[in-house]
């Protein structure tokens, strides 16, 4: 099949020769000579694209968007109308930055209408930035960020095997196996009397490993995100001993969200589970037991690396 040439509207100005097949550039758009645009893109009316800009394949850029030097859009990105990118955090007239910060919008991400993206941030793979948001910090993969300044309010659905956006635990004592591979929600017995409440679990039995380490997470501003990594070998067990926190668990195929809001409820995360904790209540105290001592080499902090490793492990099974 012969690739179709790009379409340039007669009232557009396209000075670049690096335009992919099937791309459409509509009226009053202006593309400078150094820009690179991939195949099957849709560049709508009134878009301006500066020299040091790279646009991947199948990207949609709606009306009124300006892409300044230092911006890269990977494949399948959507940019809503009048979204604003910047490349100088302290702009002055006729005072040019010696080094332009690089802004990256990763594959499959969407930027809502009238949002503002500050320089040097990374919008993660398949992330969603809401309309009118002001993005001052990088947004992780799959996150939904809204507001000014933008805050993460949720995570998008996973792939086809995702079953439930929020897992609600029952009151029954026992173990509930989630759809994410190996992840378990444990409900312990809660004993109440006039002296106070008691909940208990034996390591190696109720909690599926003997821990070598524990840590507490507390005094977290409710807007902050923690976690955002997986472990190669270490298992973890999470209990909100006070307050509440939401946990996103992801095995590379299925993504689920669990709300921990009771000290008799624990969440088991086996190794090779991507975990994110967010939506902390102001009084939240999260207790985490770990099966291994701290080892920085055990951490996987890049989501693409995690999904590649998870896929290769699954293919070996």
C-alpha positions as CSV (number, residue, x, y, z in Angstrom):
1,X,0.0,0.0,0.0
2,X,1.4,3.4,-1.1
3,X,1.7,6.0,1.7
4,X,-0.3,9.1,1.0
5,X,1.6,12.4,0.9
6,X,0.9,15.0,3.6
7,X,-1.9,17.5,3.0
8,X,-1.0,21.2,3.5
9,X,-3.9,23.6,3.3
10,X,-3.2,26.4,0.9
11,X,-3.6,29.0,3.7
12,X,-1.2,27.2,6.0
13,X,2.5,28.0,6.1
14,X,4.7,24.9,6.3
15,X,8.4,25.6,6.1
16,X,9.5,22.1,7.3
17,X,10.2,19.2,4.9
18,X,10.0,16.6,7.7
19,X,6.3,16.0,7.5
20,X,5.1,12.4,7.6
21,X,2.7,10.7,5.2
22,X,-1.0,11.2,5.7
23,X,-0.5,14.2,8.0
24,X,-3.0,17.1,7.5
25,X,-2.0,20.7,8.3
26,X,-5.0,23.0,8.2
27,X,-5.5,26.7,7.5
28,X,-3.5,29.4,9.3
29,X,-1.2,26.8,10.9
30,X,2.5,27.7,10.8
31,X,5.3,25.1,11.0
32,X,8.9,26.4,11.2
33,X,11.7,24.8,9.2
34,X,13.3,22.8,12.0
35,X,10.1,21.1,13.2
36,X,9.6,17.3,12.7
37,X,6.1,15.9,12.4
38,X,5.2,12.2,12.1
39,X,2.6,10.4,10.0
40,X,-1.2,10.6,10.2
41,X,-1.2,13.7,12.4
42,X,-4.0,16.3,12.4
43,X,-2.7,19.8,12.9
44,X,-5.7,22.0,13.2
45,X,-6.4,25.7,12.3
46,X,-4.2,28.3,13.9
47,X,-1.5,26.0,15.4
48,X,2.1,27.3,15.6
49,X,5.0,24.9,15.8
50,X,8.5,26.2,16.4
51,X,11.9,24.8,15.2
52,X,13.0,22.5,17.9
53,X,9.8,20.6,18.2
54,X,9.2,16.9,17.6
55,X,5.8,15.5,17.0
56,X,5.2,11.7,16.7
57,X,2.7,9.7,14.7
58,X,-1.1,9.9,14.9
59,X,-1.0,13.1,17.0
60,X,-3.9,15.5,17.2
61,X,-3.3,19.1,17.9
62,X,-6.5,21.2,18.1
63,X,-6.9,24.9,17.2
64,X,-5.0,27.6,18.9
65,X,-2.1,25.6,20.3
66,X,1.5,26.8,20.2
67,X,4.4,24.3,20.5
68,X,7.6,26.1,21.4
69,X,11.2,25.0,21.2
70,X,11.9,22.0,23.5
71,X,8.5,20.3,23.3
72,X,8.3,16.7,22.2
73,X,5.0,14.9,21.7
74,X,5.2,11.1,21.3
75,X,2.9,8.9,19.3
76,X,-0.9,9.1,19.8
77,X,-0.9,12.2,21.9
78,X,-4.0,14.5,22.0
79,X,-3.6,18.3,22.6
80,X,-6.9,20.1,23.2
81,X,-7.8,23.5,21.9
82,X,-5.8,26.5,23.3
83,X,-3.6,24.4,25.5
84,X,-0.5,26.5,26.3
85,X,3.0,25.1,26.5
86,X,5.8,27.3,27.9
87,X,9.6,26.9,27.7
88,X,11.0,29.7,30.1
89,X,10.1,29.7,33.7
90,X,11.3,33.3,34.2
91,X,10.5,35.0,30.9
92,X,11.8,38.5,30.1
93,X,11.4,40.4,26.9
94,X,14.6,40.0,24.8
95,X,16.2,37.9,27.5
96,X,16.6,34.4,26.1
97,X,17.4,31.3,28.2
98,X,20.8,29.8,27.5
99,X,19.3,26.3,27.9
100,X,15.7,25.5,26.9
101,X,14.0,23.1,29.3
102,X,12.7,19.9,27.6
103,X,9.0,19.2,27.9
104,X,7.8,15.6,27.1
105,X,4.3,14.4,26.5
106,X,4.5,10.6,26.4
107,X,2.7,8.2,24.1
108,X,-1.1,8.1,24.4
109,X,-1.4,11.1,26.8
110,X,-4.1,13.7,26.5
111,X,-3.9,17.4,27.4
112,X,-7.3,19.1,28.0
113,X,-8.5,22.4,26.5
114,X,-7.0,25.6,27.9
115,X,-4.6,23.8,30.2
116,X,-1.1,25.3,30.8
117,X,2.0,23.1,30.8
118,X,5.1,24.6,32.6
119,X,8.5,24.0,31.1
120,X,10.6,20.9,31.8
121,X,7.7,18.6,32.9
122,X,7.0,15.1,31.7
123,X,3.4,14.0,31.1
124,X,3.5,10.3,31.5
125,X,2.3,7.6,29.2
126,X,-1.6,7.6,28.8
127,X,-1.9,10.3,31.5
128,X,-4.9,12.7,31.3
129,X,-4.6,16.4,32.1
130,X,-8.0,18.0,32.6
131,X,-9.3,21.1,30.9
132,X,-7.9,24.3,32.4
133,X,-5.3,22.6,34.6
134,X,-2.0,24.3,35.3
135,X,0.7,21.6,35.3
136,X,3.7,22.6,37.5
137,X,5.1,19.2,38.1
138,X,5.5,16.0,36.1
139,X,2.4,13.7,35.9
140,X,3.0,10.0,36.2
141,X,1.8,7.4,33.7
142,X,-1.9,6.7,33.7
143,X,-2.7,9.5,36.2
144,X,-5.6,12.0,35.9
145,X,-4.5,15.5,36.9
146,X,-6.8,18.5,37.3
147,X,-6.9,21.9,38.9
148,X,-4.5,24.8,39.5
149,X,-2.0,23.7,40.4
150,X,-2.7,20.3,38.9
151,X,-3.2,17.5,41.4
152,X,-3.8,13.8,40.8
153,X,-7.4,12.8,41.4
154,X,-7.4,9.3,40.0
155,X,-5.9,6.9,37.5
156,X,-7.3,5.8,34.2
157,X,-8.5,2.3,33.5
158,X,-6.0,-0.3,32.7
159,X,-6.0,-2.6,29.8
160,X,-8.9,-4.9,28.8
161,X,-8.6,-7.2,31.8
162,X,-9.3,-4.4,34.3
163,X,-12.4,-5.4,36.3
164,X,-13.1,-2.7,38.9
165,X,-12.0,0.9,39.5
166,X,-12.4,0.7,43.2
167,X,-12.3,-2.5,45.3
168,X,-14.6,-2.3,48.3
169,X,-13.8,-4.7,51.1
170,X,-16.5,-6.7,52.8
171,X,-16.7,-7.0,56.6
172,X,-16.0,-10.7,56.6
173,X,-12.7,-11.9,58.1
174,X,-10.4,-13.5,55.6
175,X,-8.6,-12.9,52.3
176,X,-10.0,-11.5,49.1
177,X,-7.9,-12.0,46.0
178,X,-7.9,-9.1,43.6
179,X,-7.7,-9.3,39.8
180,X,-4.1,-7.8,39.8
181,X,-1.8,-10.8,39.9
182,X,-1.0,-12.0,43.5
183,X,-2.5,-8.9,45.2
184,X,-4.6,-9.8,48.3
185,X,-6.9,-7.8,50.6
186,X,-6.8,-9.2,54.2
187,X,-9.5,-8.5,56.7
188,X,-8.4,-9.3,60.3
189,X,-10.6,-9.9,63.3
190,X,-11.4,-6.6,65.2
191,X,-12.1,-7.1,68.9
192,X,-13.9,-4.3,70.6
193,X,-14.7,-3.8,74.3
194,X,-14.9,-1.0,76.8
195,X,-11.1,-0.9,77.2
196,X,-10.6,-0.2,73.5
197,X,-10.1,-2.0,70.2
198,X,-7.7,-4.7,69.2
199,X,-6.7,-6.3,65.9
200,X,-3.9,-8.8,65.4
201,X,-2.2,-10.9,62.7
202,X,0.6,-13.5,62.8
203,X,3.6,-13.0,60.4
204,X,3.9,-15.9,58.0
205,X,0.2,-16.8,58.5
206,X,-2.3,-13.9,58.4
207,X,0.5,-11.8,56.9
208,X,2.1,-13.9,54.1
209,X,5.8,-13.3,55.0
210,X,8.2,-12.7,57.8
211,X,9.2,-9.0,57.5
212,X,12.8,-7.8,57.7
213,X,11.8,-4.1,57.8
214,X,8.9,-1.7,58.4
215,X,8.3,1.9,57.9
216,X,5.6,4.4,58.6
217,X,4.3,7.1,56.3
218,X,2.5,10.0,58.1
219,X,2.0,13.8,57.9
220,X,1.5,13.5,54.1
221,X,-0.3,16.5,52.5
222,X,-3.5,15.0,51.1
223,X,-2.6,16.1,47.6
224,X,0.8,14.3,47.5
225,X,1.5,11.0,45.7
226,X,3.8,8.4,47.1
227,X,5.0,5.0,45.8
228,X,5.1,5.1,42.0
229,X,7.5,2.1,41.8
230,X,7.6,-1.7,41.9
231,X,10.0,-4.1,43.6
232,X,11.9,-6.9,41.9
233,X,12.0,-9.2,44.9
234,X,10.5,-7.4,47.9
235,X,6.9,-8.1,49.1
236,X,5.0,-5.5,51.0
237,X,2.0,-5.4,53.3
238,X,0.2,-2.1,53.9
239,X,-2.1,-1.2,56.8
240,X,-3.7,2.3,57.4
241,X,-3.4,2.3,61.1
242,X,-5.1,5.7,61.3
243,X,-7.1,7.6,58.7
244,X,-7.3,6.5,55.1
245,X,-5.3,6.2,51.9
246,X,-6.0,5.0,48.4
247,X,-3.7,2.5,46.8
248,X,-3.4,1.8,43.1
249,X,-2.1,-1.7,42.3
250,X,-0.9,-2.7,38.8
251,X,0.5,-6.0,37.5
252,X,1.3,-4.6,34.0
253,X,-2.1,-5.8,32.6
254,X,-4.7,-5.1,35.3
255,X,-5.0,-2.0,37.4
256,X,-7.2,-1.7,40.5
257,X,-7.7,0.8,43.3
258,X,-8.2,0.0,46.9
259,X,-9.2,2.3,49.8
260,X,-7.6,1.4,53.1
261,X,-9.6,3.0,55.8
262,X,-9.5,0.7,58.8
263,X,-6.7,-0.7,60.9
264,X,-8.1,-4.2,60.5
265,X,-7.6,-4.1,56.8
266,X,-4.3,-4.9,55.1
267,X,-3.1,-5.1,51.5
268,X,-0.5,-7.6,50.3
269,X,1.6,-6.5,47.3
270,X,3.8,-9.2,46.0
271,X,7.0,-8.5,44.2
272,X,6.6,-7.1,40.6
273,X,3.5,-5.1,41.6
274,X,3.5,-1.4,40.6
275,X,2.1,0.5,43.6
276,X,0.9,4.1,44.1
277,X,-0.5,5.6,47.3
278,X,-2.5,8.8,47.1
279,X,-5.6,10.5,48.5
280,X,-4.2,10.5,52.0
281,X,-6.5,11.8,54.7
282,X,-4.9,14.5,56.8
283,X,-4.6,12.2,59.7
284,X,-3.4,9.1,57.8
285,X,-0.7,6.9,59.2
286,X,0.3,4.1,56.8
287,X,2.3,1.2,58.2
288,X,4.3,-0.9,55.6
289,X,6.0,-4.2,56.3
290,X,8.7,-5.3,53.8
291,X,10.0,-8.8,53.3
292,X,13.5,-7.5,52.5
293,X,16.0,-5.0,53.9
294,X,16.3,-1.8,51.9
295,X,18.1,-2.3,48.6
296,X,18.0,0.6,46.0
297,X,18.7,-1.9,43.2
298,X,15.4,-3.7,44.0
299,X,13.4,-0.7,43.0
300,X,11.9,-0.3,39.5
301,X,11.0,3.4,39.1
302,X,10.3,3.6,35.4
303,X,6.8,2.4,34.5
304,X,7.8,1.4,30.9
305,X,10.6,-0.7,32.3
306,X,8.2,-2.3,34.7
307,X,5.6,-3.2,32.1
308,X,8.4,-4.7,29.9
309,X,9.7,-6.8,32.7
310,X,6.2,-7.9,33.7
311,X,5.4,-8.9,30.2
312,X,8.6,-10.9,29.8
313,X,8.0,-12.7,33.1
314,X,4.4,-13.5,32.0
315,X,5.6,-14.9,28.7
316,X,7.9,-17.3,30.5
317,X,5.1,-18.8,32.6
